[in-house]
């Protein structure tokens, strides 16, 4: 069992799979979990970061063309190095560079249920001052995903056996980005 319960995310691109412009390096002033959403409005001014964008929490009037953290789960826990056996043990720490994907219409996003807030509804949307997707009964003017399977799951290894542990997940399709 995981000590932490950070989010797990998997994105299947809807036709722009090789669009490298949609994939960016990102850094933040706060710790981020996979599945966090944010705007990439400015480049980092930290020496050595090169073309690394700064993650900005979505705000009213800036809920469009958002990106999502999709960093491979490399353990950052003291005393452990390399790939984590449990992806729920991963988060991107402050000032560490990670990978982000700008979400596009048609993308299929599967994320652990703990990465979404609110009461279950038909859509997942970006909201003011929140890095997590929130349930909504309707489409908004901004990032919106249509829930296509609210009872999906990630299959994880528990000890030595593969697929013996399930983590509740939600599968949704991006239907609007602006």
N, C-alpha and C positions, 0 to 999 in steps of 0.2 A: 504494500500500500504506500502511496506517495505521502511524503511528509508535508508537502505543499500541494495545492490544488490549482495550479496555474492553468490557463487555457491551452487547448490543443486546436490547431487549425490546419485545414487542407484545402487548397484552391485548385479547381480544374478550370483552365481558361476556356472561354467560349469563342475560340477562333483566333485569338491574338496570342497564342501560346509562346510564340517566338518573338513577340514584340518587346525587345529589350528596353525600349523607352518607358514601358510600364513598370519596369523593375528598377528600384533605386536603393542606394545605401542611405541609411537614416541614423541619426543620433538624437538623444533626448535629454532633457533636464530632469526627467522623472523615470522611474523603473517602468518598463512596459512588458506586458504579456503578449504572446501570440494571439492574434485576433483583435488587438487594439486598433482603432481607426484614428486617423489624424490627417491634417493637411501638410503638404510639403511646399511651403511658400518661400523659404529662404535657405540659402546655402550656409553651412557651418563656417565660422571664421576661425576655428581652431587649427593651428598649424599642423600640417600633415594629414588633415582630413580630406583634402582635395574636393572632389564632387560629392560631398556628403550633405544631405538635406537635414534640416532641423525639424523634428516632429512638433506640430502645433495642435493643441487640442481643438476639436471642432467648436465653432461658435456660430451664433445666429448670423445669417448672411454668408456663412462660409461652410455650408454643409454639403457642398458639391465637390466632385472630383477628388474624393478622399482615397487614401491609401491604407493598407492593412499590414501589420507586422507579420511576417511569415518566415521567421528565423528558424533554422534547424535546431533542435533541442540539444545544445551543448551545456553540460553541467557547469554551473558557476558556484556550486556549493563548496565551501572550504574543505580541502582534503580530497576532493574528487576532481578528476580531470577527464576530458573527452566526452564522448556521447553518453548521455544519461540513459539508463535502462527504462526510465519512466519519464515521458515527455511532460508530465505535470510538474516536474521538478525544475523546469526552465522558465526564466524570464530574462529580459535584456536589462542589465543594470544601467544606472545613470552614467552618461557619457560614453557608453560602449556603442560601437558601430554595428548595426544590424541590417537585415534585408526587408524591404517593403515592396508591395505590389500595389500599383494604382488599380483599383477595381474598375472593371469595364462591364457594360451591359452584356449579359450572356454568361459571365463567370458563375461557376457553381462553387459555393463556399460551404464547407462542413466545419462547424466549430463546436467545441464542448458546450453543453448547456449552461455551465457555470459562467460562460463568457457573455451571456445575454441577460439583460435585466427586464423587469416588468412581468405582467401577466400574459400568458400565451395568447397570441393573436396571429393573423394572417401574414403580417409583414415584420421585417426587422429594419429599423431606420436609425440614421444618425441624429443625435439631438445636441442641443446647446450644452457646452461645458462637460461633455462626456466622451471618453475614449472607448466606450463599449456600445455595441448595438443594443437598441431597445425595441421591445415589441410595440407594434402599432396596428390598429384596425384598418388603416388606410395608407395609401402612397403619399409621400411628402414631396416637397420641392427640394430635392437633395438626394443623397445616397439612400436607396431603398432596395431591399431584397425581399422576394416572395418566398415564404416558407413552403418547401415542397415535401419535407419529411421531418416532422417534429419528434419522431421516435427512432431516429438513427442512432448509431453508436460507433465508438472507436474500440477496436479489439486490441487489448494490451496483454503482455505477458505478465503472469503472476508467479514469480519464482522462476522455475525452469520450464514451465509449460507455456506454450504460445497460445494466445487466444482464450485464456481462462478468465479474463477480467474484462468487463465492458464499462465504458465511460459514456454516459448519455450524451448525445450530440444532436444538433439541428442542421439539416441540409437546406440551403436556400439559394435561389438564383437572383443575381443582380438584375433588376428591371429598370432602374433609373440611377443615374450618377449626377445629374444636374437638375 
